[in-house]
């Protein structure tokens, strides 16, 4: 039990550390949440405190109703998010990976968003 609490506290500190560095840029924040089955991404305006654009593997149009727990699904989410951001007039964001390593599904989402035109 102690180990779980310590790991949860470490993850929380890591999340806060990354988020504070990202918020200091003044750009909208591309925030990623990863679960075992799905991945969610949203672009947030911290000054106004609202979500500007969002995409996830829960949407039927992105994964076709399948589970979105792989890198291909994460890439589709990144591409969809970048398209929606460009339609909203957003070209520059700061990438908030949260407590997750920049590896696997998180990196796949970021690479797809960059390929579609988002800069971060």
C-alpha positions as CSV (number, residue, x, y, z in Angstrom):
1,X,0.0,0.0,0.0
2,X,2.8,2.4,0.8
3,X,4.4,1.8,-2.5
4,X,1.2,2.6,-4.4
5,X,0.8,5.8,-2.5
6,X,4.4,6.8,-3.2
7,X,4.1,6.0,-6.9
8,X,0.9,8.0,-7.1
9,X,2.6,10.9,-5.4
10,X,5.5,10.7,-7.8
11,X,3.2,10.6,-10.8
12,X,1.3,13.7,-9.5
13,X,4.6,15.6,-9.0
14,X,5.7,14.7,-12.5
15,X,2.3,15.8,-13.9
16,X,2.5,19.2,-12.1
17,X,6.1,19.7,-13.1
18,X,5.4,19.1,-16.8
19,X,2.2,21.2,-16.8
20,X,3.8,24.2,-15.1
21,X,6.6,24.3,-17.7
22,X,4.0,24.1,-20.5
23,X,1.8,26.8,-19.1
24,X,4.8,29.2,-18.9
25,X,4.9,29.3,-22.7
26,X,1.6,31.2,-23.0
27,X,0.5,29.0,-25.9
28,X,-2.7,26.8,-25.9
29,X,-1.9,23.5,-24.3
30,X,-2.3,20.1,-26.1
31,X,-3.1,17.8,-23.2
32,X,-3.0,14.0,-23.5
33,X,-4.8,11.4,-21.3
34,X,-4.1,7.8,-21.9
35,X,-6.1,4.9,-20.5
36,X,-5.6,1.2,-21.3
37,X,-8.3,1.1,-24.0
38,X,-8.4,4.7,-25.3
39,X,-6.5,7.9,-25.7
40,X,-7.9,11.4,-25.4
41,X,-6.4,14.7,-26.5
42,X,-7.6,18.3,-26.1
43,X,-6.3,21.8,-26.8
44,X,-6.9,24.0,-23.8
45,X,-6.7,27.8,-23.4
46,X,-5.5,28.2,-19.9
47,X,-6.1,31.9,-19.8
48,X,-9.8,31.5,-20.5
49,X,-10.0,28.1,-18.8
50,X,-11.8,26.3,-21.6
51,X,-11.3,23.5,-24.1
52,X,-10.9,24.8,-27.7
53,X,-10.6,21.5,-29.6
54,X,-10.8,17.8,-28.5
55,X,-10.5,14.3,-30.1
56,X,-10.4,10.8,-28.8
57,X,-10.7,7.2,-29.8
58,X,-14.2,7.1,-28.3
59,X,-15.4,8.8,-31.5
60,X,-16.8,6.4,-34.0
61,X,-15.3,8.3,-37.0
62,X,-11.8,7.9,-35.7
63,X,-11.5,4.2,-34.9
64,X,-14.6,2.7,-36.4
65,X,-15.9,1.5,-33.1
66,X,-12.9,-0.6,-32.2
67,X,-10.8,-0.2,-29.0
68,X,-8.3,2.6,-29.4
69,X,-5.4,1.1,-27.4
70,X,-2.8,1.0,-30.2
71,X,-0.4,3.5,-31.8
72,X,-2.4,3.6,-35.1
73,X,-5.5,4.8,-33.3
74,X,-3.4,7.4,-31.4
75,X,-2.0,8.7,-34.7
76,X,-5.6,9.0,-36.0
77,X,-6.5,11.1,-32.9
78,X,-3.5,13.3,-33.4
79,X,-4.4,13.9,-37.1
80,X,-8.0,14.6,-36.3
81,X,-7.0,17.0,-33.5
82,X,-4.6,18.9,-35.8
83,X,-7.3,19.2,-38.5
84,X,-9.8,20.6,-36.0
85,X,-7.2,22.9,-34.5
86,X,-6.4,24.4,-38.0
87,X,-10.1,24.9,-38.6
88,X,-10.3,26.8,-35.3
89,X,-7.2,28.9,-36.3
90,X,-4.7,27.3,-34.0
91,X,-1.3,26.6,-35.4
92,X,1.0,26.7,-32.3
93,X,0.5,24.7,-29.1
94,X,2.6,23.5,-26.2
95,X,2.6,19.7,-25.7
96,X,1.5,18.5,-22.3
97,X,2.3,14.8,-22.0
98,X,1.2,14.7,-18.4
99,X,2.9,12.1,-16.3
100,X,3.4,9.8,-19.3
101,X,6.7,9.2,-21.1
102,X,7.1,10.5,-24.6
103,X,7.0,7.1,-26.0
104,X,4.5,4.7,-27.8
105,X,1.0,6.0,-28.1
106,X,1.8,9.5,-26.8
107,X,4.7,10.0,-29.2
108,X,2.5,8.6,-32.1
109,X,-0.2,11.2,-31.3
110,X,2.3,14.0,-31.2
111,X,4.1,13.0,-34.4
112,X,0.8,12.7,-36.3
113,X,-0.3,16.2,-35.1
114,X,3.1,17.6,-36.2
115,X,2.7,16.0,-39.7
116,X,-0.7,17.6,-40.1
117,X,0.7,21.1,-39.4
118,X,0.6,21.8,-35.6
119,X,3.9,23.2,-34.3
120,X,5.2,22.5,-30.8
